[in-house]
Amino acid sequence: MLKTLISTIFLLFLSCNSYAEKLTVGFAGSRAPWVIPENQSGILIELISEAMEPLGYEINKVFYPYVRRLKSYQAERVDVICDINQININNSNLSGHFSGIVYAYENYAYSLKKNDLILTKINALRNYSILSWQGAKHKLGRDYELMAANNPLYSESHDQKLQLKMLFKERVEVIQIDKYIFEYYRSKIAEDGEIDTNIKVDHFSLFGKNPNGFLFHSLKARNDFVKQIAVMKADGRYNKIFNRYKITSVCVNGCEIE
């Protein structure tokens, strides 16, 4: 009798899991601590996994360069993409169901302190060599887009670790990057020991926060996600995810930002 009951429960468990809805989520490459492909972790991965897996969704994670993930979504090779806001949706003519704002990057312009740059407006960046993250010129508003279009020394890369290497090697004068991504990769490059990252830098708050969310093909999945995020905010799980990756200082040997 007991064996029969256990077998029945086990079969019911398998049956439930066989009907779990799979969600293929397209993440934009390496954006640690937001997305860390090598161990499939990071703030964004934890947010959607924590929200959807308790409801029976199976999360399949795929990683693309920033622009390619949009094309993959449009071709319906993925069900969900993150790092999306209304500007993206309008500029890329994306269809689907937007979650609303769930998180925000805090982008700064960084330069080496010894260069003594003074940057008070986005337009001032047109005078300097800049390496930004891929897709930035289509996400940060009209002023930024115009600056990028009129600056022959402006470029973008999907490799955000490379941005820091180029800055500390003095190959570019300015990089534009989220502050937590900057701190994370500054620490990693220092650990590698190939580049001196103890050099003082200046950072300029020209862009404000860059709010983002998730875009779903499925209305039901979007609604489930929005409800779950609200629950997670109320019970503290949302903040716990951010706190696990919260970076106050990951620099080694006393490096600093002034």
C-alpha positions in Angstrom: 0.0 0.0 0.0 2.7 2.4 1.0 4.8 1.5 -2.1 1.7 2.1 -4.3 1.2 5.5 -2.7 4.8 6.6 -3.2 4.7 5.4 -6.8 1.5 7.4 -7.4 3.0 10.6 -5.9 6.2 10.1 -8.0 4.2 9.7 -11.2 2.2 12.7 -10.4 5.4 14.7 -9.9 6.8 13.6 -13.2 3.5 14.4 -14.9 3.4 17.9 -13.5 7.0 18.5 -14.6 6.4 17.2 -18.1 3.8 19.9 -18.6 6.1 22.7 -17.2 6.1 25.6 -19.6 9.6 26.3 -21.0 10.7 29.9 -21.3 13.8 30.5 -23.3 15.3 33.8 -22.1 17.8 35.8 -24.1 20.4 37.6 -22.0 22.9 40.2 -23.3 26.3 38.5 -23.0 28.6 39.2 -20.1 27.4 42.0 -17.9 28.6 40.9 -14.5 27.3 41.1 -11.9 24.0 41.5 -13.8 24.6 38.5 -16.1 27.5 36.0 -15.6 27.3 33.4 -18.4 30.2 31.2 -17.3 28.2 30.0 -14.2 24.7 31.0 -15.3 24.3 33.4 -12.5 23.8 37.1 -11.9 21.0 39.5 -10.8 18.9 39.2 -13.9 19.1 35.5 -14.1 18.1 35.1 -10.5 15.3 37.6 -10.8 13.4 35.7 -13.6 14.3 32.3 -12.1 13.1 33.2 -8.6 9.9 34.7 -10.1 8.9 32.0 -12.6 10.3 28.6 -11.4 7.9 28.4 -8.4 5.0 28.6 -10.8 6.3 25.6 -12.8 8.1 27.4 -15.6 11.4 26.0 -16.8 13.9 28.7 -17.6 16.3 28.0 -20.5 19.1 30.6 -20.5 20.8 31.7 -23.8 23.4 34.4 -24.1 23.9 36.7 -27.1 25.7 39.8 -28.0 23.5 42.8 -27.2 22.1 43.5 -30.6 21.7 39.9 -31.7 19.3 39.1 -28.8 16.8 41.6 -30.3 16.9 39.8 -33.6 16.6 36.4 -31.9 13.5 37.7 -30.1 12.0 39.1 -33.3 12.6 35.7 -35.0 10.9 34.0 -32.0 14.0 32.0 -31.2 13.6 33.2 -27.6 10.5 33.8 -25.5 11.8 36.6 -23.3 14.5 39.2 -23.4 15.8 41.6 -20.7 17.5 45.0 -20.8 14.4 46.4 -22.5 12.7 49.7 -22.1 10.1 51.7 -24.0 12.9 53.4 -26.1 14.1 50.0 -27.3 10.6 48.9 -28.0 9.9 52.0 -30.1 13.2 52.2 -31.9 13.4 48.5 -32.8 9.6 48.1 -33.5 9.4 45.3 -31.0 6.1 43.5 -30.3 5.2 41.6 -27.2 4.2 42.3 -23.6 6.5 44.5 -21.5 6.9 43.9 -17.8 7.4 47.5 -17.0 10.5 48.7 -15.1 12.1 46.0 -12.9 15.7 47.3 -12.4 18.0 50.1 -13.5 21.6 50.5 -14.6 23.5 53.5 -13.3 25.8 54.6 -16.2 28.7 56.9 -15.7 31.4 58.3 -18.0 34.9 57.2 -16.6 38.2 58.8 -17.4 41.7 58.6 -15.9 42.1 61.3 -13.2 45.5 62.4 -14.5 43.8 63.6 -17.8 41.9 66.1 -15.8 38.7 66.0 -17.9 35.7 68.1 -17.0 32.5 66.7 -18.3 29.2 68.4 -17.4 27.1 67.7 -20.5 26.7 64.7 -22.8 27.6 66.9 -25.8 31.1 67.5 -24.3 31.9 63.8 -25.0 32.1 64.5 -28.7 35.6 65.8 -28.1 37.0 62.6 -26.8 37.6 59.0 -27.8 34.9 56.9 -26.2 34.3 53.2 -25.9 30.7 52.4 -24.8 28.6 49.2 -24.5 26.9 47.8 -27.5 23.6 49.4 -28.3 24.1 52.5 -26.0 23.5 55.0 -28.7 20.0 53.7 -29.2 19.1 53.5 -25.5 20.3 56.7 -23.8 18.2 59.3 -25.5 18.5 61.8 -28.3 21.4 63.9 -26.9 23.6 60.8 -26.6 22.6 59.5 -30.0 23.6 62.9 -31.6 26.9 62.9 -29.7 27.8 59.4 -30.9 26.8 60.3 -34.5 29.0 63.4 -34.5 32.0 61.8 -32.8 34.4 59.9 -35.2 36.2 58.5 -32.2 33.1 56.9 -30.7 32.8 53.1 -30.7 30.9 50.3 -28.9 31.7 46.8 -27.7 29.8 43.9 -26.4 32.8 43.1 -24.2 32.5 45.3 -21.1 35.7 43.9 -19.6 37.5 45.2 -22.7 36.1 48.7 -22.0 38.1 48.8 -18.8 41.2 47.4 -20.3 41.1 50.0 -23.0 40.7 52.8 -20.5 43.6 51.6 -18.2 45.8 51.0 -21.2 45.1 54.6 -22.3 43.7 53.4 -25.7 40.6 55.5 -25.1 40.0 58.6 -23.1 36.5 57.8 -21.8 34.3 54.7 -21.3 30.6 54.7 -20.5 29.5 51.9 -18.3 27.3 50.9 -15.4 29.0 51.5 -12.0 28.6 48.0 -10.7 29.9 46.5 -14.0 32.9 48.8 -13.7 33.6 47.8 -10.2 33.2 44.1 -10.9 35.6 44.1 -13.9 38.1 46.4 -12.2 38.5 43.8 -9.6 38.7 40.9 -12.1 41.4 42.7 -14.2 43.4 43.5 -11.0 43.2 39.8 -10.1 44.6 38.9 -13.5 47.6 41.1 -12.7 48.2 42.2 -16.3 47.1 45.8 -16.0 47.5 48.3 -13.2 43.9 49.2 -12.2 45.0 51.1 -9.1 45.2 54.3 -11.2 42.7 56.9 -9.9 39.7 57.6 -12.1 37.1 60.3 -12.3 33.4 59.4 -13.0 30.8 61.7 -14.3 27.0 61.4 -13.8 25.7 62.5 -17.1 23.1 60.0 -17.9 21.0 59.3 -14.9 19.5 55.8 -14.3 18.8 53.6 -17.3 15.6 51.7 -16.3 14.9 48.3 -17.9 12.6 45.4 -17.7 11.7 42.2 -19.6 9.8 41.7 -22.8 7.6 38.6 -23.3 5.9 37.0 -26.3 3.4 35.4 -23.9 0.9 37.7 -22.2 0.2 35.0 -19.5 4.0 34.6 -18.7 4.3 38.4 -18.5 1.4 38.7 -16.1 2.8 35.8 -14.0 6.2 37.5 -13.9 4.8 40.9 -12.9 2.7 39.4 -10.1 5.6 37.4 -8.8 8.0 40.4 -8.8 5.4 42.3 -6.7 5.3 39.4 -4.3 9.1 39.2 -4.2 9.4 42.9 -3.4 6.9 42.5 -0.6 8.5 39.5 1.1 12.1 40.7 0.7 13.3 38.2 -1.9 13.8 40.9 -4.5 16.1 42.9 -2.3 18.0 39.8 -1.2 19.0 39.1 -4.8 20.4 42.6 -5.2 22.1 42.4 -1.8 23.9 39.2 -2.8 25.6 41.1 -5.6 25.8 44.5 -4.0 29.3 45.9 -4.5 30.6 48.6 -2.2 34.2 48.1 -3.2 35.7 45.3 -5.1 39.0 47.1 -5.8 42.2 45.5 -4.5 45.2 47.3 -3.0 43.3 50.5 -2.2 42.2 51.5 -5.7 39.7 54.3 -5.6 37.2 56.4 -7.5 37.2 60.1 -6.7 
